[in-house]
Amino acid sequence: MAQDPAREALKAIGAAPEHRGAFIRQMLAFEAAIDAPGVDVRETLTGPLVDALHDDDQVVRKTLSTGVAFEFLYRSKIARDFVMSQPEAPDHAWEPMTSRILVDLARGGKQVVIGGAYFGDHAVLIAREIAAGGGVVHAFEPNSDQRGMLMRNAGLNGLSNIIPRSEGLWHDSTTNLKLVGYDSFANAEVAEAGDDTFKTVTIADYLAASGVSNLDLIVLDIEGAELGALKGAAPFLAAPKGQAPSILFEVHRHYVDWSKGLANTEIVRLLTDNGYTVFALRDFNSNYDLSAHPVELIPVESVYLEGPPHGFNMVAVKDPERFDGPGYRIVRDVSPKYLRHKDPALHHPIGGL
């Protein structure tokens, strides 16, 4: 079969780091120059070309403006958009506002649980923030390749306070699960025990076995298992203000039915019944420089949810007054999804990009 000349050319460019970097810079310049209203240029044009420079087993290294270094497998949109960051040394790896608020929520904390730690894009930032105070990150990642990258990144950054765990967070500690789907898109399904399965554990059971009685922050990005994981943290959710953990979690229309409003979903009601105030977090599902913008939070009852099935992060706290100060803005009747190619009134930060 004849070789595809274009693909072979891209492969050759990708083989030389200096050529690959120059090509990526040209793609970024093209994005800035092209005027295509309603078209996601990154997803349809430039992104696939940059993807063709890499293969799934390629390890890429990138350093943040703070000096934090990451190595990661080129297997996802997370990897691609990190590689295509502007500036070249950004202040985060993935999801700028999520990264910022997580560091803020973790500040001064001692115990953090992360479900879906991946290669450490958020876990490393949190661990770095709480290391000096003796804080520990309990990082659950059943994907062995990504768990290996997580620990590689902990070592790169001199962090000894990340505890990697292979279990899946769930509402019980007796189930076997397996990952279905590829890499960052994989979700957990119940399965018979086998070589490709992993055990579940509840947050409460795990922390009790670890001798931990207080929890400061829960972070969950586990493709639909968020509700089960929160049910497994019931004693911590019931704790009073000042003792209950802050929570950041993902919801997605594939797993959460919000047809009767986000406030009426089971996961949000679980939290509000326990005294939490819940917000949707506005963010790019990408790497994008938002350092000049405040974190925008939408009260749960006024989130704009129209559009194709999509997901976004949410934040739950028992002390919502913490968001009254500088660095935060409460907004209403807008989408949590920042999208460069969509209606600015709904999908751009207040005041514009």
N, C-alpha and C positions, 0 to 999 in steps of 0.2 A: 504494500500500500504506500502511495506517495506521501511524503512528509508535508505537513502544513508549513509553508515558508514563514508565515507570520508568527505562528507559535514557536517555530524553531528560532526565529530572530529574537523573540521575547525571552526564550530560554537562555540564549547566549548573553543577552543583556543582564539577565538575572544572575549569571554565573560570576560576574565581576562586581564586587561591592561598590566600587566607585561609579561604574556604569549604571548599576541599579539605583543608586542614590540620585544620579543626575536625571534618570528617567522619571523617578518619582517626583522630583522637583518640577519637571516639565508638566506632569499630570496636574500638579497643584496649581501651576500657573494657568493651565487650560481651564480648570474649574473656576478660577477667579475671573477669567476673561469671557467665558461663555455666558450668553444670556438665553436661558431656556426655561421660561416660567412653567411651573407644573411638572417639570422633569427632574428627577433625582439623578443628577449627573454622576455622582459618586457611585451609585448602585448600578446604573445602566451603562456607563461609558468608562470612566477612569478606573473604578474599582476592579472590574474584571481584567483590565490590562495589567494592573499591578499584581493581581492574583497570579497571573500567568508567569510572573518573574520568580515565583516561589513554588515549593512543593510542600506537602503536608508534614513531612518529617524534618523540615528545615528549622533549625533553631536560630532565632533572630535575637540580637541584643540591643537594648535601647536604654538610655539614661535620662531620667527626669531632670528638670531644672534644679531640683533640690539635691541632686546627687544620688538619689535612689536608682539602682540598676535593676533591670528586669531582663531575663531570658525567657523566651516563649516559643512554642511551636506555632508555625504558620498554618493554623487550622480553622480560623474563624474570622468573622467580621471584626471581632475584638482585635485580633492580630493585625488585620489589614488597616483598620483605621488608626491604630497606634503607630504603625509604620508610616502612615501618611499624615501624621500630626503636623499642625502648624501652631506654634513654632516647632522646629525640629526637636527641641528639648522642652516638652510640655510640663505642666505641673501635675499631671495625672496620667494614668494609663488608659482608663476607660470610664466613661460617664463622669464628666467634670463636677456636676453639682452633687452627685451621689458620693464621689470621693471626698469632696469638701465637707459635707455634712457628717459623714461617717467619722472623720477625724475629729470633728467638733463634738459629736455625741460620745466618742470614746474618751475624750480628754479627761484625765483624772481618774479614769476607771481602772479596775483591777482584773475583771473577768469578762471576756467577750467570747461569744459563740458565733461562728460563721458556718452556715450551711450552704455548700456550693462555693468553696473557696477558690476553685479553678487554679490558675498558676500564681495566685497571690496578688492580683491587681489591686484589690482592696485590703486584703489581709496584711500585706507587708506595710502599707501606709498606717493601718491601725496599730500593728505591733510596734512599729517605730515610734508612734506617738506615746504609747503607754509603757514602753520598755523601762524608762528611767525610774518610774514609780513602782516597778515590780509587777506590772500587768502582764496577763497571759492571754493569748488568742488560741482558742480551741477550734481548729480549722477542719471541718468535715468535707472530704472530697473523695467520693468513691472511684472516680476515674483515676486509675493508677498512673497513667502518663502525666496527667495534670498535677496529681499529688506530688509526683517526683519533681516537676518543675517548681511547684510551690516551695519545696524544701531547698531546691537549688537556689531560689531567689532569697529565701531566708538566709542561707549561707553567704550569698553574694553581698548582702547588706549587713552582715555581722549580727543577725538577730537569732537569739536562742530562746525566744519566748513564744514561738509558734509550735503548737502541738498538733501534728497531722493525724487525722483519723480517717479510716476507710469506711466507717459505718454510714448509713443513711439516716438522717433525722426523720422521725416518724411519730405516730401517736402511740406506738407500743415498742417494746424491745424484743419482740419474738418473731418478727416477720422476715422473710427473705425477699430481696428485691433484685432486679437486674436493670441495667440501663438500656433503653431502647432509643435508637437515633444516634446521630453522629456528634461527638464532642460537645460543644456548648449547647447544642439543641437537644441533647439526650434527656429523656425524662425517665423516672423510675416506675417500674411496674412490678406487682407481686409475682413471684416465680417460685418454682420448686428449687430446693437447694442444689447448687451445682458449681462448677468451676467459675462461671461468669456471674455469679450472684454475690451479694453482700448482705450482711445483717443490718437490721434496724436498731436504733436506740432512741429513747426519748431524751430530751434535754435534761429533764428532772432526774432520770435514772443515771445518766452519764455523770452529771455534776455531783450527785450524791456519792457515787462510787469514787469520784476524784476528791472528795472532801471539800467541795465548794458549796457554800451556803448562800452567797450573795452573787448576783449577776447584774452587770451594768449595761450590756448591749447584746442584742440578738440581731444578726444579719442573715437574711434568707433569700437565696436565689436558686431555687431547686425545682423549677419547672412543674409547678402544680402541687408539690408536696408541702407548701408553706403552711396550709391550714393544719395538716396533721402534725407538723413540727411544733406549731404554737400550742396545739392541744396537749402535746407532750411536755410543755413548759408551764402547765397550769399553776403550780404553786408560786412560781415567780411572777406570773401575770397578775395573780391575786394580791401581791404585796402592795403596801401603801405607797403613796407618792413619796419620793425620796429614797425608796428602796427597790421599787419595780424597775426592770430594765427598760431602756429605750429600745425601740424595735424599728428596723428597716426591712421591708419585704417587698417582693415583686408580686404583682397580680397580672394575669393575662387572660384575655377573653376566651382562649381555648380551654382554660381550666376554671375560670370564675364566671358565673352567670350574673352579670350586672344589669340585666334587662329591667329590673325593678329599682334600679338606682344603686350606686356603689355603697351607700350607707346601709342598704338592706342585704348585702351579701353576708354569707355566714362568717367569713373571716373578719370582716370589719365589725360585725355585731359581737363576735367573741371578744374583740378588743374593747369596744365601747362598753360592753357589759361589765368589763373589769376596770372601768374608770379611765380608759385611755381616750385622748383626743387624737383623731386620725386625719392626716393630710396626704394628698397626692403630691409627689415631688416632681417639679418640672425639670426636664433634663434632656440632653441629646443621648441617644443610644449609640454613642460614638465617642471619638476623641475630638473635642472642639474647645477652643480657648474661650472660656467664660470668666476669666479672672477679674474682669472689670464689672461683672454683674453680681447682684445679690442672689442668694438662694431664694427661689420663688416656691411657695407652698400654697396649695389650694385646699381649703376646707372640704371635707369629704362630700358634703351635700351639694357642692357647687362646681363639680368637675365636669368639663365638656368631654363626652365619651363617644361622640359620633365618629364614624369612619370604619374601615375594615378591621378585622380582629387584630388587636394590638395589646401590648403590655407596657407597664411602667412601674416605677417604684413608689412605695408609700412609706410614710413615717408615722409612728405612733408613740406618743409620750404622755406622761401624767402631769407634766409641768409645761404646758404650751406657752407660758409666758417667757420661756427661754428664747422664743423666736420673735419677741417684741423688739429686740435690740438691733443695732447695725449689723449688716451682713445678711439679713433676712427680709423678705417682703411677702405679705399675705395677699394673694390675688384670687379673683373669682371668675367663673364662667369662661375659662380658657382651658385648652388642652394641656395635659401633662407632657405631651410629646412635642419637644422642640424639633421642627422639621424645616430646613432651610428653603425647601421648594414649595411649601404650603402657605396658606393664608397667614400673613404676619399677625393679624389681629388675634388669631387663635393659637398659632404655633411658633411665635417668636417671643423672646423675653419682652416684658413691658418696657417700652422705650426703644426697642429695636436691637438688632444684632450689632 
